[in-house]
Amino acid sequence: MKALLRSAGALGLLLAAPFVAPAQAEEGMWTFDNFPSDEVREAYGWAPDQAWLDRVRLGSVRLEGGCSASIVGAEGLVQTNHHCVVDCVQNFSSPGENVVLTGVRAMSRAEERRCEGMAAQVLMNITDVTQRIEGATADVDAQGFTRARDAEISRIESECRGEAADKRCQVVTLYQGGQYKLYEYKRFEDVRLVFAPELNAAFFGGDPDNFNFPRYCLDVAFLRLYENDRPARTPNRLQWRSDPLRDGELVFISGNPGSTSRQLTAAQLAFQRDHFLPWRLSYLSELRGRLIAYSAQGPEQARIASDTLFGVENAFKALTGRRLALADPQGFGVVEAREANLLQSVASSADTSQTLSAAYGDIAEATQTFRGFYLAHQFAEVRLGGGSELMSWARDLVRAGDERAKPNAERLPAYTDARIGSVRQRVLAETPVEGALDEILISFWLSKMREYLTADDPLVRKVLGEESPEALAHRLVSQTRLGDPAFRAQLWEGGAAAIAASDDPLIVFIRGWDADARALRARNLQEVEGPVARAQERIAQARFQQYGQSLYPDATFTLRLSYGRIAGWTEPGGREVAPFTTISGLYERGTGADPFAITQSWLDARPRLNPNTIFNVSTTNDIIGGNSGSPLLDRGGRVVGAVFDGNIHSLGGEYFYDGRLNRSVAVASTAVEEALGTVYGMNHIVRELRR
Amino acid sequence: MKALLRSAGALGLLLAAPFVAPAQAEEGMWTFDNFPSDEVREAYGWAPDQAWLDRVRLGSVRLEGGCSASIVGAEGLVQTNHHCVVDCVQNFSSPGENVVLTGVRAMSRAEERRCEGMAAQVLMNITDVTQRIEGATADVDAQGFTRARDAEISRIESECRGEAADKRCQVVTLYQGGQYKLYEYKRFEDVRLVFAPELNAAFFGGDPDNFNFPRYCLDVAFLRLYENDRPARTPNRLQWRSDPLRDGELVFISGNPGSTSRQLTAAQLAFQRDHFLPWRLSYLSELRGRLIAYSAQGPEQARIASDTLFGVENAFKALTGRRLALADPQGFGVVEAREANLLQSVASSADTSQTLSAAYGDIAEATQTFRGFYLAHQFAEVRLGGGSELMSWARDLVRAGDERAKPNAERLPAYTDARIGSVRQRVLAETPVEGALDEILISFWLSKMREYLTADDPLVRKVLGEESPEALAHRLVSQTRLGDPAFRAQLWEGGAAAIAASDDPLIVFIRGWDADARALRARNLQEVEGPVARAQERIAQARFQQYGQSLYPDATFTLRLSYGRIAGWTEPGGREVAPFTTISGLYERGTGADPFAITQSWLDARPRLNPNTIFNVSTTNDIIGGNSGSPLLDRGGRVVGAVFDGNIHSLGGEYFYDGRLNRSVAVASTAVEEALGTVYGMNHIVRELRR
């Protein structure tokens, strides 16, 4: 791995020379108000101007479920990944009819069905609010820091939003608190499904091929934004390009990378490497095994588990790659060098040096403290219910009841006026519940909670009582009425009084120890997040002093732009990987056995398809999870693909970017267009794209 | 963790002072021909003499499945752990009758049923053969080292064994090749089951309590050795003690610790920590999940999977503890200090210094090489079939056919004349096969092989062909005839010709790529094991120069003696753990829900039991997996317990012993006696023990 300093071995020069931007060429997930146009122009002889940036921003979409997308038609047509809508497709399934396997093709507007609980956001405006936050937190100690900060954030967000129903305001913490920006979004909560291919076409190669390349996936789907029950007018749509991509051409990715950890300290990353990631990997592996064995019982069970299983396998592979990146002494060396370089660069100022060293020390200490209770915090607070939707509704209902009774600034962040709408939409969405799946998730979560905290832990005793994890999960799931949206709506409207009076077993269960979970949450804020946030802010300030805005902030699931080239790469062992695959390769790779079985639609269409059409493509752009569904754009701002993955080397991108090896993977617009027209008979969508 | 040097901070002193034994008090799994009696006498005012050691050796038993045991009656009666015989109990089960849950109580000799495939060994003699091995390997390069060594070992073992049917001879590599000793055993291959409690009594607390203490497990079982269809005469039995144990009293454990890694280098252990253990943990976790979900389908499935599931959970927890021990910077510091201390202690000799540094370098290089192919080696060779008995029979049949045609000295080690008898017994044992379990194990193994080696790997393509892991596993298991012992016997007798002619799908499967697996095996010997063994031998020689025999060798699943005290410990957080639990504690911990459900037999017997009888006990003895079933002995050499576990801290014992925290856990003879008499009505066994 290269060090993140552009000039390798520049450590000695740093004290004398002006500080270079600590990013490699093509590294970075840049905010739209700080895009390094000068550097791009220098490298490529051309760079986006403000009009280009504004246009692309307004054509970019954030899906609240954790994905990105682009507006590709004037009547609300949106392109994203299949794996970003599979949840919605799953909800259209029913016993005996697995729509995930057959796909969805709306042949007219009337056939476009709403994805319950899905919402899309377009970023309309960015304002700097750093001074307001700094003012509000200036005289607060480390322990009170997050509380004061969150209260001010909540005020800013409420003021911004006002009464507008379709407006969302979010204060985004950038550079670990070096900057705070207010992001204003237009929000669409009526999102309907236009097209989703069969799972086997979208996810050809399945888990074995995931994060690998060459690939042959039509991991694309189309949605449509609606307003007032009519397709939304979206004149800011991005244009569609039908010409094939060229090797080496300049491309951009506009999307919402979820999170990176490139500014975490060595102490924090050692904790990730040695404790957090190994624990998560063991958890995910066993859950994966349980879900696979459950799925093997029959097609109905496979249908019920498939979406969750995909998420688990995807996370397992991604976290495995991350752990390996940190376990690589060279990789971890990049992290340590980053810290050493910054410390050395401020060595001439005793004050800054001392502040910086103290900040690193505070983080190391807080991390050590966290190690003592992070498992309890994870099980009881962060991952309550282990992914069970029923359990998560139950907690949202219990907490929303409590929190709505408090003044806005004193609430938990998720329940402030500016954000509670999303919670409400999630809780009241008419999504079907698969009790069998919730029971698996809850019983597994309970059994692991007992395993990791031990049977003697007082909280475990309180949570389990005299029941086994299996019996408790069964009782909760089989007896709760929370599967009924009307019942949930009734509890939501009834607020704290209705919650207190409820004898629903899931509500009773959550109520019984929510105070303990909140105590863990408070302890974490007090002893870990507060001190860490304060120390990070100080490190960020030192970094700003040295590097200015020549840096990009860690990803925050907000809109970013990355630039790069269409390019393959050379494997460390010497093997060359070409940047393109073509449709013919799909047929060569098919074996007839899952996950390498080609769908009937593609087998039927084979004679009519152009075997040389570019299918999937790899680029040097720096992205991360959350970028799924992002448009791949050419210099004209035209959509040339939909990003759906990275190669295996890109997983270390959580911590550092290595331009020699890290690659983004997209499905090319050429393949999307050919598939829509020739395989799926959806020429009306092709016309809409090309219009 | 303490450093392994007795005087902490002695690094500087080492160059001047005589070298102290690099072991803490109570550390060590000592061979019977090098027990540190002087040190024990110094600490306790008493130590075993040669007669004591001989007597205990002849009363100690090695079970070939990987456990220890003791002879506790003059007519072949043997005590071991329940978890060492559960495989045998499982084989007595049948659809609808889960004997593991109900236990086995032979009320007369006639009811004692044979455990197929089980064999017991008693160590009769130890001879030093170091010079013969050194002579045979002196002029051989690193790559040829293991081959030359193994050929000489095979010769020695064959000469030793001669024609004796009940004799086994094994050359044991001690001190990483610093010593080679010939161990001669008397072997009993007719072993019958006398008593096994219900699983819930033996394994009360299940996986959550495993490796924890306080404990309440009757993890004990009795076997009987037979010769010529009659109980074996065993006048060398150990005496039984019915008096309760006392806190602080001196105790010994005589058993067969399986393996430790206390002399591995930092490079080897970093590989374990960062690559091997995380991979195994992910593998075991997912398999665990699959087996748990399969078991949840019904009591029959639970019966089929239970034994394998126990093994998987036990291994998962043990390896988790090991990984954490290595991930602890202090723990890994012990490893690094061990290496640094040795290097520094030889600093005055330029020659030795250079040899030692070169040896560490060779091991680091071989470990790096191993990293490039260890997964292929594991999947294709070491863990072929993922635990499927059918698959392991198939490979033994295929390889035995090939190997028996070769001269003895050229065979793979397991198939030499001295050892092939064990293979034959295993392959021909009339153990029932659970096809469903084999199918799970094989399909999981195949899917992970594809995942870790990737679908593009040539070997994976050869192994899978166009089939999915599930389809291939189903075809192999459902169509093979290897479940029939007569069919296996026929193939065994038919040898290479019968194997070549066979169209059994499992034989065809193995035959199809055994050459590839053997190539990986050869590559490993050539590039890793050979250079490592040679380098280890050199490090061992340097260590001998410095410390002499004041060291103990790493565990090798051969007979060792450890000494220690009955003692609790203080948890790092400050909590005191007492060394004893009593029968009353069992009833306090029971919840009625698995795995904390008390069996009906114990509920019924409660009024007649002495609540104050000591149940489980913790001691400071240094042991490791393989010691399961070992007798806990008092200074009189009397059996006062059966060792069945260590506490959670003992898991780091793979790499270092920490006397403050590491504890062995045993079921006390007092509880065994009371349970046999009062709970299970087996007074005839109690009389036999007390005779």
HADDOCK unambig.tbl for C-alpha pairs under 7 A between the chains (distance, minus, plus):
assign (segid A and resid 208 and name CA) (segid B and resid 451 and name CA) 5.50 0.50 0.50
assign (segid A and resid 208 and name CA) (segid B and resid 454 and name CA) 6.58 0.50 0.50
assign (segid A and resid 208 and name CA) (segid B and resid 455 and name CA) 6.51 0.50 0.50
assign (segid A and resid 274 and name CA) (segid B and resid 327 and name CA) 5.90 0.50 0.50
assign (segid A and resid 281 and name CA) (segid B and resid 282 and name CA) 6.68 0.50 0.50
assign (segid A and resid 282 and name CA) (segid B and resid 281 and name CA) 6.67 0.50 0.50
assign (segid A and resid 282 and name CA) (segid B and resid 282 and name CA) 5.68 0.50 0.50
assign (segid A and resid 282 and name CA) (segid B and resid 285 and name CA) 5.78 0.50 0.50
assign (segid A and resid 285 and name CA) (segid B and resid 282 and name CA) 5.78 0.50 0.50
assign (segid A and resid 285 and name CA) (segid B and resid 285 and name CA) 5.38 0.50 0.50
assign (segid A and resid 285 and name CA) (segid B and resid 286 and name CA) 4.51 0.50 0.50
assign (segid A and resid 286 and name CA) (segid B and resid 285 and name CA) 4.51 0.50 0.50
assign (segid A and resid 286 and name CA) (segid B and resid 286 and name CA) 4.11 0.50 0.50
assign (segid A and resid 286 and name CA) (segid B and resid 288 and name CA) 6.15 0.50 0.50
assign (segid A and resid 286 and name CA) (segid B and resid 289 and name CA) 4.36 0.50 0.50
assign (segid A and resid 287 and name CA) (segid B and resid 289 and name CA) 6.01 0.50 0.50
assign (segid A and resid 288 and name CA) (segid B and resid 286 and name CA) 6.17 0.50 0.50
assign (segid A and resid 288 and name CA) (segid B and resid 289 and name CA) 6.99 0.50 0.50
assign (segid A and resid 289 and name CA) (segid B and resid 286 and name CA) 4.36 0.50 0.50
assign (segid A and resid 289 and name CA) (segid B and resid 287 and name CA) 6.01 0.50 0.50
assign (segid A and resid 289 and name CA) (segid B and resid 288 and name CA) 6.96 0.50 0.50
assign (segid A and resid 289 and name CA) (segid B and resid 289 and name CA) 4.22 0.50 0.50
assign (segid A and resid 289 and name CA) (segid B and resid 290 and name CA) 4.31 0.50 0.50
assign (segid A and resid 290 and name CA) (segid B and resid 289 and name CA) 4.31 0.50 0.50
assign (segid A and resid 290 and name CA) (segid B and resid 290 and name CA) 4.86 0.50 0.50
assign (segid A and resid 290 and name CA) (segid B and resid 292 and name CA) 6.88 0.50 0.50
assign (segid A and resid 290 and name CA) (segid B and resid 293 and name CA) 5.11 0.50 0.50
assign (segid A and resid 292 and name CA) (segid B and resid 290 and name CA) 6.88 0.50 0.50
assign (segid A and resid 293 and name CA) (segid B and resid 290 and name CA) 5.11 0.50 0.50
assign (segid A and resid 293 and name CA) (segid B and resid 293 and name CA) 5.84 0.50 0.50
assign (segid A and resid 293 and name CA) (segid B and resid 294 and name CA) 6.31 0.50 0.50
assign (segid A and resid 294 and name CA) (segid B and resid 293 and name CA) 6.32 0.50 0.50
assign (segid A and resid 327 and name CA) (segid B and resid 274 and name CA) 5.91 0.50 0.50
assign (segid A and resid 451 and name CA) (segid B and resid 208 and name CA) 5.45 0.50 0.50
assign (segid A and resid 454 and name CA) (segid B and resid 208 and name CA) 6.56 0.50 0.50
assign (segid A and resid 455 and name CA) (segid B and resid 208 and name CA) 6.51 0.50 0.50
assign (segid A and resid 466 and name CA) (segid B and resid 591 and name CA) 5.51 0.50 0.50
assign (segid A and resid 466 and name CA) (segid B and resid 593 and name CA) 6.87 0.50 0.50
assign (segid A and resid 467 and name CA) (segid B and resid 593 and name CA) 6.04 0.50 0.50
assign (segid A and resid 468 and name CA) (segid B and resid 593 and name CA) 5.58 0.50 0.50
assign (segid A and resid 468 and name CA) (segid B and resid 594 and name CA) 6.52 0.50 0.50
assign (segid A and resid 591 and name CA) (segid B and resid 466 and name CA) 5.59 0.50 0.50
assign (segid A and resid 593 and name CA) (segid B and resid 466 and name CA) 6.90 0.50 0.50
assign (segid A and resid 593 and name CA) (segid B and resid 467 and name CA) 6.11 0.50 0.50
assign (segid A and resid 593 and name CA) (segid B and resid 468 and name CA) 5.64 0.50 0.50
assign (segid A and resid 594 and name CA) (segid B and resid 468 and name CA) 6.57 0.50 0.50
